[in-house]
C-alpha cells in the first residue's frame, strides 16, 4: 500500500494536478460506478479529495482509476485545442503585404524626388558656371594692365620692378668693404691724375646714391660701419664655436659619468654574488678566511 501510495503521489506531482477539483469540471462521468443503494464505501470524489493514505487495496485502486480518467481527460483537452484559424493567418499575411507595398512606394517616391533635385542642382550649377566664366572674362579684360616690360599686371601696384632690383643687392660685409676701399683708392688716383674727371665721377656717384635713396635702397658705403659689422660677425662666430665646444665637453663628461656608474654597478653586483656563494660555503662547514 505504501508503494502504491508513493506512486500515486509521484503522478500527482508530475502532472501538477491540484488537490481540489475545479468547479466547472464535472468528474462524475469519469468516476467508476458505485454500488446501488446505500453503502458505507466512499465514492470516487471523496477518495480523490482525501489526504490520508489509502486504508485498503480497493480504495487505492479507486484512486488510481480516478487519476487515470483525469489524466486522459486533460490529454484530450490539449489534443482537441483549436489551432489559429486560417482566416486569421490570411489576415496577417495581407497586412504584411500591404505594409511592404507601402514601404516600396515610399522608397520609389524618395528616389524620384532625389533624382529630380539632383538634376535641378546640376542645371543650376551649369548656369552659374557659365555666368561666372563670362563675369571673370569681362573683369579680366577690364583690368588688363601692362607694365614697362610688357608684362600683365593684375593689381593697382606693380611690384615686379622693385623685386627685380632687390634681387642683386649684396649682403656680404667683407665684399662691400672691399668695394668701398677700391672705390676710394680709384678716386684718390684719379684726383692726382685728372681733377676735372675726378669732379665729374664724384658728381655721378653722388647722384647715383641720391637716386638709390629715393628708391629705398640702403647705402652700405660707410667703411667704419662695415668694419664694425665684420667684427661683430667675427665675435658671433667665435662665441658660437665656444658654445659648441662647451656642449661637446659636457656631452663627453656625461657619457663618461654614465659609463663609470655602469661599471661600478656591475662590479658591485659581481661582489655581492661572490659574497653570497662564500657565505653558503661557510654555512656548509668549509673554512673560508673572513667568514
Backbone bond lengths (Angstrom), bond angles and torsions (degrees), N, CA, C in turn:
res aa  C-N    CA-C-N  psi(-1)  N-CA   C-N-CA  omega(-1)  CA-C   N-CA-C  phi
1 X - - - 1.464 - - 1.536 112.16 -
2 X 1.303 115.92 -40.53 1.469 119.70 179.62 1.524 111.16 -63.67
3 X 1.366 116.49 -40.70 1.474 120.04 178.39 1.526 110.85 -63.34
4 X 1.355 116.38 -44.37 1.462 120.27 -179.99 1.535 111.07 -63.91
5 X 1.325 114.81 -41.30 1.463 119.29 178.69 1.538 111.27 -63.02
6 X 1.322 116.67 -41.21 1.475 121.07 177.56 1.519 111.53 -62.49
7 X 1.343 116.41 -40.16 1.471 120.91 -179.55 1.527 110.58 -64.81
8 X 1.356 115.65 -41.58 1.469 119.67 179.40 1.535 110.70 -65.07
9 X 1.315 116.63 -42.39 1.472 119.69 178.09 1.530 111.60 -62.91
10 X 1.315 116.06 -36.04 1.481 120.79 176.96 1.531 110.44 -62.62
11 X 1.385 115.46 -43.88 1.464 119.25 178.46 1.527 111.40 -63.23
12 X 1.322 116.24 -40.94 1.464 120.02 178.60 1.528 111.65 -60.54
13 X 1.323 115.87 -43.30 1.473 120.09 -179.63 1.522 111.54 -69.55
14 X 1.339 117.16 -37.94 1.471 121.99 -176.50 1.517 111.22 -66.77
15 X 1.322 118.14 -41.57 1.468 121.46 -176.47 1.524 112.44 -95.77
16 X 1.332 117.18 5.05 1.459 123.05 176.87 1.536 111.51 51.70
17 X 1.291 116.51 50.36 1.465 122.25 -179.23 1.524 107.99 -87.94
18 X 1.339 117.51 127.95 1.477 119.11 -179.07 1.524 112.06 -65.92
19 X 1.360 113.01 156.64 1.465 117.42 -178.24 1.529 111.63 -69.00
20 X 1.366 116.38 -34.46 1.461 121.03 178.98 1.503 109.17 -108.22
21 X 1.313 117.84 147.44 1.458 121.52 -179.02 1.527 108.43 -79.08
22 X 1.348 115.58 153.81 1.458 120.85 175.95 1.519 109.63 -72.82
23 X 1.337 116.25 149.82 1.470 120.52 -178.04 1.513 112.66 -68.72
24 X 1.378 116.83 -29.73 1.462 119.05 -175.73 1.516 113.25 -84.07
25 X 1.337 118.86 -4.28 1.470 121.80 179.69 1.526 108.08 -105.74
26 X 1.273 115.00 125.73 1.470 120.81 179.49 1.509 108.40 -98.52
27 X 1.323 115.42 116.80 1.467 120.31 -176.91 1.520 112.72 -93.95
28 X 1.326 116.82 1.26 1.475 118.41 -176.51 1.513 112.21 -62.25
29 X 1.329 115.94 -37.79 1.464 118.36 -176.66 1.516 112.66 -72.84
30 X 1.374 116.80 -19.72 1.458 119.97 179.39 1.521 112.54 -93.46
31 X 1.331 116.87 -10.96 1.466 120.18 -177.57 1.524 110.45 -82.49
32 X 1.308 114.43 155.13 1.469 120.14 178.32 1.528 109.86 -72.92
33 X 1.310 115.83 152.11 1.475 120.32 179.20 1.523 110.07 -67.00
34 X 1.333 115.96 132.33 1.472 120.82 178.27 1.533 109.37 -90.56
35 X 1.308 116.08 165.26 1.476 120.77 -179.38 1.522 109.97 -67.10
36 X 1.323 116.33 143.83 1.473 121.37 179.96 1.516 109.94 -70.18
37 X 1.337 113.12 150.40 1.463 118.12 178.61 1.501 111.87 81.10
38 X 1.243 115.37 -178.36 1.458 120.43 179.91 1.507 109.16 -75.72
39 X 1.337 112.69 136.08 1.472 118.71 -179.23 1.505 108.05 -144.70
40 X 1.288 116.13 151.54 1.465 121.42 179.39 1.527 112.62 -82.76
41 X 1.373 117.61 -11.94 1.476 120.07 -178.12 1.527 109.52 -74.84
42 X 1.331 118.93 139.37 1.480 122.40 179.92 1.518 110.72 -72.20
43 X 1.388 115.28 152.36 1.468 118.47 177.34 1.529 110.56 -81.86
44 X 1.392 115.05 179.64 1.483 119.66 -175.01 1.508 113.52 -65.57
45 X 1.334 117.35 -37.08 1.464 120.32 -178.01 1.508 111.30 -66.09
46 X 1.354 116.28 -42.35 1.464 119.78 178.91 1.518 110.35 -64.71
47 X 1.355 115.03 -39.85 1.480 118.48 -179.97 1.527 110.60 -64.57
48 X 1.343 116.33 -39.75 1.475 120.36 -177.52 1.514 111.94 -67.32
49 X 1.367 115.61 -36.13 1.460 119.64 -176.82 1.520 113.19 -82.89
50 X 1.308 117.27 -4.99 1.470 119.36 179.51 1.531 110.40 -72.40
51 X 1.314 113.76 140.32 1.461 118.96 177.35 1.520 111.68 -103.21
52 X 1.324 116.21 -6.67 1.477 119.90 -179.78 1.518 110.04 -86.56
53 X 1.312 118.94 155.92 1.462 120.85 178.22 1.528 110.89 -62.71
54 X 1.343 115.02 154.78 1.477 120.61 179.46 1.523 109.85 -65.60
55 X 1.362 114.62 142.00 1.463 119.66 -177.95 1.523 112.23 -91.72
56 X 1.347 115.17 -21.16 1.468 117.75 -179.04 1.517 109.72 -144.24
57 X 1.339 115.03 170.45 1.469 121.18 -179.43 1.510 109.82 -67.92
58 X 1.339 117.48 -36.83 1.468 120.66 -179.72 1.529 111.16 -63.77
59 X 1.325 115.00 -42.78 1.473 118.59 179.05 1.521 111.31 -63.59
60 X 1.316 116.02 -41.02 1.468 120.89 179.19 1.525 111.26 -64.50
61 X 1.346 115.52 -41.27 1.467 120.01 179.19 1.529 110.54 -64.47
62 X 1.352 114.89 -38.60 1.473 119.40 178.30 1.525 110.97 -61.94
63 X 1.338 115.25 -45.32 1.475 119.33 177.31 1.522 111.82 -58.42
64 X 1.321 115.21 -43.39 1.466 120.54 -178.22 1.525 111.01 -63.10
65 X 1.335 116.78 -42.23 1.464 120.13 179.35 1.525 111.48 -64.40
66 X 1.343 114.68 -41.53 1.471 118.70 178.14 1.526 110.88 -60.82
67 X 1.323 115.99 -42.56 1.471 120.90 179.74 1.516 111.25 -62.87
68 X 1.347 115.79 -42.88 1.467 119.94 -179.84 1.527 110.56 -61.95
69 X 1.351 115.35 -43.11 1.466 119.32 178.90 1.536 111.53 -61.99
70 X 1.331 115.68 -41.38 1.470 120.08 -178.71 1.529 111.28 -66.63
71 X 1.343 116.15 -41.92 1.472 120.56 178.76 1.521 110.22 -63.77
72 X 1.342 116.37 -42.68 1.467 120.41 178.88 1.521 110.79 -62.02
73 X 1.332 117.02 -39.07 1.453 121.03 179.34 1.538 111.19 -63.44
74 X 1.331 116.72 -44.61 1.468 120.90 179.65 1.515 110.88 -63.19
75 X 1.326 116.01 -40.36 1.463 120.89 179.82 1.525 110.55 -61.65
76 X 1.364 115.54 -43.47 1.469 119.74 179.64 1.528 111.32 -65.06
77 X 1.325 115.68 -38.74 1.468 118.95 178.85 1.532 111.28 -62.38
78 X 1.332 116.83 -43.56 1.469 120.47 178.44 1.523 111.73 -65.40
79 X 1.331 116.04 -40.01 1.465 120.94 -177.04 1.525 110.75 -67.33
80 X 1.333 115.71 -39.97 1.467 120.20 -176.44 1.530 112.80 -88.52
81 X 1.324 116.77 15.08 1.457 119.67 179.58 1.523 109.47 -67.49
82 X 1.323 117.33 130.87 1.460 120.82 -173.81 1.529 109.95 -72.09
83 X 1.371 119.08 131.95 1.467 121.36 175.15 1.524 111.18 -75.99
84 X 1.331 115.09 173.95 1.468 119.35 178.36 1.521 108.64 -64.61
85 X 1.278 115.25 133.65 1.467 119.18 -176.28 1.523 110.76 -65.58
86 X 1.326 115.19 151.83 1.464 120.59 -179.69 1.527 111.06 -64.67
87 X 1.311 116.01 -33.51 1.470 119.08 179.71 1.528 111.40 -63.28
88 X 1.317 116.42 -37.91 1.471 120.46 178.47 1.523 110.80 -65.89
89 X 1.332 116.34 -42.77 1.469 120.75 177.95 1.529 110.85 -61.88
90 X 1.323 115.81 -43.47 1.464 119.70 179.01 1.528 111.07 -62.76
91 X 1.347 115.29 -39.01 1.459 119.45 178.98 1.529 111.35 -61.77
92 X 1.342 115.51 -43.05 1.475 120.02 178.49 1.520 111.12 -63.20
93 X 1.334 115.56 -42.08 1.464 121.01 -179.45 1.530 110.64 -62.46
94 X 1.331 116.31 -44.60 1.466 120.77 178.87 1.529 111.63 -63.20
95 X 1.320 115.82 -38.22 1.465 120.21 179.41 1.527 111.27 -64.14
96 X 1.354 115.50 -43.11 1.473 119.96 179.00 1.524 110.81 -64.08
97 X 1.345 116.44 -43.19 1.464 120.21 179.19 1.527 111.16 -61.98
98 X 1.325 115.93 -39.57 1.463 120.75 179.40 1.536 111.21 -63.85
99 X 1.352 116.40 -44.21 1.472 120.74 178.93 1.524 111.14 -63.55
100 X 1.349 115.87 -41.18 1.462 120.24 179.49 1.524 111.03 -63.70
101 X 1.336 116.04 -42.67 1.457 120.76 179.23 1.530 110.72 -62.85
102 X 1.318 115.73 -39.49 1.466 121.26 178.88 1.529 111.48 -62.96
103 X 1.347 115.93 -42.71 1.471 120.69 179.14 1.525 111.06 -64.66
104 X 1.345 116.13 -42.30 1.468 120.20 179.63 1.523 111.24 -62.63
105 X 1.325 116.97 -41.79 1.468 120.68 178.09 1.527 111.39 -63.12
106 X 1.334 116.03 -39.40 1.467 120.66 179.23 1.525 111.00 -64.41
107 X 1.354 116.21 -43.88 1.474 120.62 179.03 1.523 110.59 -62.66
108 X 1.344 115.78 -41.49 1.463 120.48 -179.69 1.528 110.72 -62.52
109 X 1.350 116.58 -44.04 1.466 120.98 179.12 1.531 111.44 -61.80
110 X 1.339 116.03 -43.20 1.475 120.34 -179.92 1.523 111.50 -63.45
111 X 1.342 116.69 -41.72 1.465 120.51 -179.94 1.527 111.08 -64.03
112 X 1.356 116.65 -42.01 1.467 120.18 177.71 1.528 111.24 -63.74
113 X 1.331 115.78 -40.43 1.462 120.62 179.24 1.529 111.00 -63.89
114 X 1.350 116.71 -43.11 1.466 121.21 179.38 1.524 111.43 -63.86
115 X 1.343 116.38 -41.30 1.465 119.82 178.62 1.527 111.09 -63.19
116 X 1.337 116.71 -41.11 1.461 120.56 179.83 1.533 110.84 -64.30
117 X 1.340 115.86 -43.96 1.470 119.80 178.64 1.521 111.81 -63.40
118 X 1.330 115.62 -40.57 1.464 120.85 179.30 1.528 110.66 -61.79
119 X 1.337 115.37 -43.15 1.463 120.67 -179.54 1.527 110.40 -64.52
120 X 1.344 116.39 -42.53 1.468 120.46 179.59 1.525 111.54 -64.57
121 X 1.331 116.26 -41.29 1.474 119.56 178.95 1.518 111.33 -64.36
122 X 1.340 116.31 -40.74 1.466 120.36 179.41 1.526 110.58 -62.36
123 X 1.339 116.94 -42.61 1.466 120.57 178.62 1.528 111.09 -63.90
124 X 1.345 115.51 -42.72 1.472 119.60 179.83 1.524 111.12 -64.40
125 X 1.345 116.41 -39.38 1.469 120.79 179.22 1.518 110.90 -64.77
126 X 1.335 116.85 -41.05 1.473 120.40 178.64 1.519 110.89 -63.45
127 X 1.341 116.85 -43.70 1.465 120.44 178.67 1.532 111.38 -62.52
128 X 1.343 115.55 -42.81 1.464 119.89 179.37 1.517 112.43 -64.56
129 X 1.332 115.83 -37.30 1.469 120.49 179.91 1.524 110.64 -65.64
130 X 1.334 116.13 -44.38 1.469 120.57 179.41 1.524 110.06 -61.69
131 X 1.349 115.65 -43.68 1.459 120.38 179.88 1.525 111.41 -63.82
132 X 1.344 116.22 -40.89 1.465 121.19 -179.44 1.517 111.01 -65.79
133 X 1.332 116.26 -41.20 1.468 120.09 178.21 1.523 110.83 -62.00
134 X 1.335 116.28 -42.75 1.468 120.25 -179.70 1.528 110.59 -64.23
135 X 1.352 116.45 -43.15 1.475 120.46 179.71 1.518 111.56 -64.24
136 X 1.345 116.25 -42.53 1.467 119.90 -178.70 1.521 111.24 -65.49
137 X 1.351 116.06 -37.38 1.473 119.46 179.31 1.519 110.72 -66.21
138 X 1.327 115.83 -42.65 1.466 119.40 -179.85 1.528 110.82 -65.32
139 X 1.337 116.56 -42.24 1.471 120.11 178.72 1.516 111.01 -64.03
140 X 1.340 115.44 -40.89 1.463 119.84 -178.58 1.527 110.46 -63.79
141 X 1.344 114.64 -41.39 1.470 118.20 -179.58 1.529 110.28 -67.80
142 X 1.358 117.23 -34.01 1.456 119.69 -179.96 1.527 111.77 -72.12
143 X 1.350 117.77 -38.67 1.458 121.57 -173.66 1.525 113.29 -94.78
144 X 1.305 117.25 8.16 1.467 118.77 -177.60 1.525 109.61 -72.13
145 X 1.347 116.44 113.87 1.469 123.13 -178.86 1.520 108.07 -129.22
146 X 1.311 116.15 142.14 1.463 121.82 -179.94 1.519 109.36 -112.98
147 X 1.344 114.60 144.50 1.464 119.36 177.58 1.525 110.33 -94.76
148 X 1.355 116.49 -166.79 1.469 121.69 -176.41 1.519 111.61 -64.32
149 X 1.344 116.70 -35.01 1.474 120.87 -178.16 1.527 112.47 -86.04
150 X 1.327 117.28 16.07 1.477 122.91 179.71 1.527 112.14 61.98
151 X 1.316 117.20 34.57 1.469 122.60 176.58 1.525 109.23 -109.24
152 X 1.341 114.62 146.59 1.466 119.21 -177.25 1.524 109.67 -73.38
153 X 1.325 116.10 134.96 1.459 122.72 177.25 1.526 107.57 -110.81
154 X 1.353 116.95 129.03 1.468 121.18 -174.80 1.527 112.78 -101.76
155 X 1.324 118.33 9.01 1.461 120.74 178.88 1.518 109.42 -141.51
156 X 1.316 115.07 176.33 1.465 119.19 -177.76 1.521 112.17 -70.50
157 X 1.335 116.63 -26.55 1.464 121.03 -177.45 1.514 109.59 -113.85
158 X 1.300 116.19 139.12 1.464 121.82 179.72 1.518 108.03 -102.67
159 X 1.359 115.58 110.30 1.467 120.45 -179.56 1.523 111.84 -97.90
160 X 1.311 117.46 1.07 1.471 120.31 -175.41 1.514 111.22 -65.11
161 X 1.352 116.56 -40.82 1.455 120.06 -176.62 1.514 111.20 -67.52
162 X 1.340 116.22 -43.09 1.468 119.94 -178.77 1.519 110.87 -65.96
163 X 1.351 116.84 -39.29 1.461 120.07 178.04 1.518 110.99 -64.52
164 X 1.343 115.09 -37.91 1.463 119.67 -179.83 1.525 110.67 -64.94
165 X 1.340 116.14 -39.21 1.459 119.73 -179.51 1.520 111.42 -70.53
166 X 1.352 117.72 -36.14 1.461 120.99 -178.21 1.519 112.32 -69.86
167 X 1.331 115.65 -17.04 1.454 119.62 -175.01 1.518 112.04 -63.48
168 X 1.343 117.37 -39.82 1.466 120.11 -172.80 1.514 115.11 -91.08
169 X 1.311 120.49 14.57 1.465 122.75 -179.04 1.520 110.56 -71.10
170 X 1.310 115.25 138.41 1.467 121.19 179.09 1.523 109.05 -92.50
171 X 1.321 116.32 137.79 1.469 120.85 -178.36 1.526 112.79 -119.71
172 X 1.314 117.60 -11.53 1.464 120.47 -178.70 1.528 109.29 -76.42
173 X 1.337 116.43 118.73 1.475 121.20 -175.95 1.522 111.50 -65.96
174 X 1.303 118.65 -34.84 1.472 121.53 -179.14 1.535 110.57 -64.98
175 X 1.339 115.41 -45.65 1.472 119.09 179.42 1.519 111.17 -64.82
176 X 1.349 115.71 -41.32 1.465 119.44 178.72 1.528 111.41 -62.56
177 X 1.337 116.84 -41.56 1.472 120.67 178.22 1.527 111.00 -64.32
178 X 1.306 115.35 -39.32 1.472 120.09 178.55 1.534 110.41 -63.17
179 X 1.354 116.72 -42.15 1.474 120.57 178.55 1.527 111.40 -63.82
180 X 1.340 116.35 -41.35 1.476 120.58 179.61 1.523 110.53 -63.73
181 X 1.324 116.88 -43.20 1.477 121.18 179.99 1.524 110.23 -64.42
182 X 1.322 117.61 -44.09 1.472 121.11 179.16 1.525 111.24 -62.99
183 X 1.357 115.81 -40.83 1.466 119.51 179.43 1.523 111.19 -63.49
184 X 1.332 116.16 -43.36 1.475 119.90 178.96 1.524 111.19 -64.68
185 X 1.310 116.03 -39.02 1.477 119.45 -179.91 1.528 110.82 -65.72
186 X 1.347 116.53 -42.27 1.471 120.07 179.57 1.523 111.28 -64.83
187 X 1.357 115.54 -41.25 1.466 118.96 178.22 1.530 111.69 -63.40
188 X 1.336 116.72 -38.63 1.473 120.42 178.90 1.527 110.56 -65.06
189 X 1.336 115.88 -41.70 1.478 119.68 178.33 1.527 110.90 -65.09
190 X 1.370 115.62 -42.20 1.464 119.94 -179.46 1.526 111.44 -66.11
191 X 1.326 116.46 -33.77 1.468 120.92 179.03 1.526 111.24 -63.65
192 X 1.314 115.47 -38.22 1.464 119.48 179.35 1.530 111.29 -73.11
193 X 1.334 117.17 -33.42 1.469 120.51 -175.85 1.532 111.95 -83.67
194 X 1.362 117.78 -53.60 1.463 121.08 -174.38 1.528 108.60 -143.36
195 X 1.357 114.73 110.42 1.459 119.17 -175.26 1.535 111.91 -72.55
196 X 1.331 118.21 -34.61 1.468 121.03 -179.55 1.541 111.04 -65.41
197 X 1.308 115.67 -45.97 1.468 120.39 178.64 1.529 110.58 -65.17
198 X 1.328 115.57 -36.90 1.467 120.71 178.14 1.526 110.75 -60.29
199 X 1.381 114.91 -44.21 1.467 119.84 179.69 1.534 110.61 -64.69
200 X 1.350 116.49 -40.11 1.469 120.54 -179.86 1.541 111.45 -64.40
201 X 1.334 116.32 -45.39 1.476 120.82 179.91 1.527 110.51 -64.28
202 X 1.316 115.44 -40.71 1.463 119.30 -179.27 1.529 110.76 -64.72
203 X 1.345 116.17 -39.02 1.458 121.17 177.89 1.543 110.75 -64.08
204 X 1.331 115.55 -43.43 1.477 119.82 178.52 1.534 111.19 -61.04
205 X 1.323 115.49 -42.91 1.470 119.81 179.19 1.528 111.34 -63.46
206 X 1.345 116.56 -38.91 1.463 120.45 179.25 1.526 110.69 -63.96
207 X 1.357 116.57 -44.12 1.463 120.25 177.74 1.540 111.67 -63.33
208 X 1.303 115.19 -40.56 1.478 119.62 179.68 1.530 110.74 -61.58
209 X 1.326 116.01 -43.69 1.470 119.76 178.69 1.532 111.09 -63.95
210 X 1.336 115.21 -38.49 1.466 119.31 179.58 1.537 110.68 -63.78
211 X 1.332 116.59 -44.57 1.470 120.13 178.42 1.534 111.66 -63.37
212 X 1.342 115.31 -39.40 1.479 119.18 178.65 1.527 111.18 -62.58
213 X 1.316 116.03 -38.04 1.468 119.98 178.74 1.527 111.23 -65.33
214 X 1.346 115.05 -42.39 1.471 118.05 179.53 1.535 111.62 -64.56
215 X 1.308 117.71 -30.83 1.471 121.68 178.85 1.527 112.67 -80.38
216 X 1.331 116.84 -5.81 1.466 120.07 177.13 1.511 114.04 92.99
217 X 1.299 117.19 11.89 1.465 119.78 179.09 1.518 109.76 -79.37
218 X 1.340 114.50 146.12 1.461 120.10 175.70 1.524 108.41 -90.16
219 X 1.328 115.18 124.40 1.469 119.78 179.60 1.521 109.35 -83.32
220 X 1.300 115.36 122.07 1.469 121.07 -178.91 1.525 108.67 -116.90
221 X 1.371 114.15 64.95 1.467 119.77 -177.76 1.523 112.33 -121.13
222 X 1.339 116.37 11.19 1.463 120.04 178.20 1.525 108.29 -91.56
223 X 1.350 115.79 115.15 1.467 121.38 -174.88 1.527 111.38 -64.75
224 X 1.325 117.51 -40.09 1.470 120.83 -178.00 1.542 110.98 -62.92
225 X 1.323 115.03 -45.46 1.481 118.78 179.88 1.525 110.65 -63.37
226 X 1.337 115.38 -40.66 1.470 119.03 179.99 1.523 111.34 -65.19
227 X 1.344 116.76 -38.93 1.472 120.44 178.14 1.528 110.20 -63.70
228 X 1.337 116.17 -43.39 1.479 119.86 178.34 1.533 111.08 -61.45
229 X 1.338 114.23 -40.78 1.469 118.79 179.91 1.525 111.20 -63.55
230 X 1.337 115.57 -41.24 1.477 119.83 179.22 1.520 110.42 -64.38
231 X 1.345 116.61 -41.73 1.472 120.41 179.32 1.530 110.94 -64.19
232 X 1.356 115.11 -43.51 1.466 119.20 179.66 1.530 111.27 -61.52
233 X 1.340 114.74 -41.92 1.465 118.83 178.40 1.524 111.38 -64.46
234 X 1.345 115.21 -38.47 1.466 120.00 178.67 1.526 110.59 -63.60
235 X 1.334 115.72 -43.00 1.472 119.79 178.91 1.537 111.55 -63.86
236 X 1.340 115.62 -39.20 1.468 119.69 177.83 1.524 111.48 -62.23
237 X 1.339 114.99 -40.55 1.473 119.17 179.37 1.522 110.47 -65.37
238 X 1.352 115.41 -42.98 1.465 119.63 179.46 1.535 111.17 -63.05
239 X 1.322 114.82 -41.90 1.464 119.55 179.67 1.533 110.92 -63.81
240 X 1.316 115.69 -42.54 1.467 120.33 179.14 1.524 110.96 -62.80
241 X 1.345 115.34 -41.07 1.473 119.60 177.71 1.519 111.31 -62.33
242 X 1.354 115.72 -42.40 1.460 120.32 -179.73 1.536 110.85 -64.16
243 X 1.332 115.77 -43.24 1.472 119.84 178.73 1.530 111.37 -62.38
244 X 1.327 115.45 -40.62 1.467 119.37 179.10 1.531 111.34 -64.91
245 X 1.336 114.54 -40.19 1.465 119.51 179.13 1.530 110.60 -63.85
246 X 1.339 115.97 -44.83 1.473 120.14 179.00 1.532 111.14 -62.69
247 X 1.293 114.95 -39.40 1.470 118.75 178.92 1.529 110.79 -63.69
248 X 1.320 116.84 -43.65 1.470 120.39 178.45 1.533 111.24 -61.12
249 X 1.356 115.25 -41.70 1.467 119.27 178.80 1.535 111.15 -63.83
250 X 1.325 115.31 -40.71 1.463 120.10 179.49 1.529 111.08 -63.42
251 X 1.331 115.80 -44.19 1.471 120.29 179.51 1.519 110.53 -62.93
252 X 1.325 115.72 -42.03 1.468 120.07 179.71 1.526 111.11 -64.55
253 X 1.339 115.74 -41.77 1.465 120.30 179.02 1.538 110.83 -62.37
254 X 1.332 116.80 -44.54 1.471 120.91 178.33 1.527 111.28 -61.91
255 X 1.318 115.37 -38.55 1.467 120.18 178.73 1.528 110.87 -63.46
256 X 1.339 115.54 -44.14 1.470 119.96 178.94 1.531 110.92 -63.65
257 X 1.333 116.11 -40.91 1.463 119.89 179.78 1.539 111.50 -62.56
258 X 1.321 115.92 -42.94 1.471 119.87 178.52 1.527 111.57 -64.06
259 X 1.331 115.72 -40.59 1.465 119.96 179.38 1.530 111.03 -65.10
260 X 1.336 114.97 -41.11 1.462 119.79 179.52 1.535 110.68 -64.39
261 X 1.322 116.05 -43.40 1.462 120.59 178.94 1.526 111.03 -61.06
262 X 1.318 115.93 -42.19 1.470 120.27 179.52 1.532 110.92 -63.07
263 X 1.350 115.54 -44.13 1.471 119.78 179.67 1.526 110.89 -61.96
264 X 1.346 116.22 -43.53 1.471 120.35 179.68 1.537 111.21 -62.49
265 X 1.320 116.47 -41.48 1.471 120.28 179.77 1.525 111.86 -64.30
266 X 1.341 115.80 -41.29 1.470 119.95 179.02 1.525 111.02 -64.27
267 X 1.358 115.45 -41.82 1.468 120.03 -179.93 1.534 110.37 -65.29
268 X 1.335 115.46 -42.00 1.463 120.22 179.74 1.530 110.99 -61.98
269 X 1.329 116.48 -43.19 1.464 120.54 179.76 1.528 111.41 -64.42
270 X 1.344 114.64 -40.43 1.469 118.91 179.19 1.532 111.11 -63.99
271 X 1.351 116.59 -41.94 1.470 120.57 178.82 1.531 111.32 -64.19
272 X 1.339 116.15 -38.99 1.470 119.56 178.70 1.526 111.42 -62.82
273 X 1.324 116.73 -41.80 1.470 120.45 178.40 1.526 111.12 -62.52
274 X 1.357 115.53 -42.60 1.478 120.14 179.73 1.516 110.76 -61.79
275 X 1.335 115.60 -48.41 1.467 119.91 -178.87 1.531 111.64 -61.37
276 X 1.320 116.10 -37.43 1.461 120.59 178.86 1.531 111.16 -62.95
277 X 1.332 115.58 -43.52 1.474 120.15 179.17 1.528 111.06 -64.82
278 X 1.347 115.27 -43.41 1.466 119.33 -179.03 1.534 111.01 -64.28
279 X 1.331 116.83 -38.09 1.473 119.99 177.67 1.521 111.20 -63.24
280 X 1.324 116.27 -40.71 1.466 120.12 178.43 1.521 111.18 -62.72
281 X 1.355 114.95 -43.07 1.468 119.05 179.07 1.525 110.94 -64.17
282 X 1.359 115.89 -38.61 1.466 119.92 179.46 1.527 110.98 -65.19
283 X 1.316 116.91 -36.73 1.466 120.59 177.72 1.524 111.48 -65.93
284 X 1.326 116.01 -34.16 1.470 119.89 -179.92 1.531 112.80 -72.63
285 X 1.341 116.51 -12.80 1.459 119.10 176.39 1.510 114.94 114.06
286 X 1.328 117.04 -0.32 1.463 119.25 179.11 1.512 109.62 -78.90
287 X 1.324 115.10 142.75 1.470 120.47 -177.71 1.523 107.96 -86.46
288 X 1.340 115.27 116.20 1.466 121.26 179.68 1.520 107.05 -128.29
289 X 1.348 118.39 128.03 1.468 121.02 -179.47 1.530 110.74 -61.29
290 X 1.340 114.96 134.33 1.471 120.11 177.94 1.514 113.63 92.70
291 X 1.350 118.81 -7.83 1.480 122.01 -179.02 1.519 111.23 -124.61
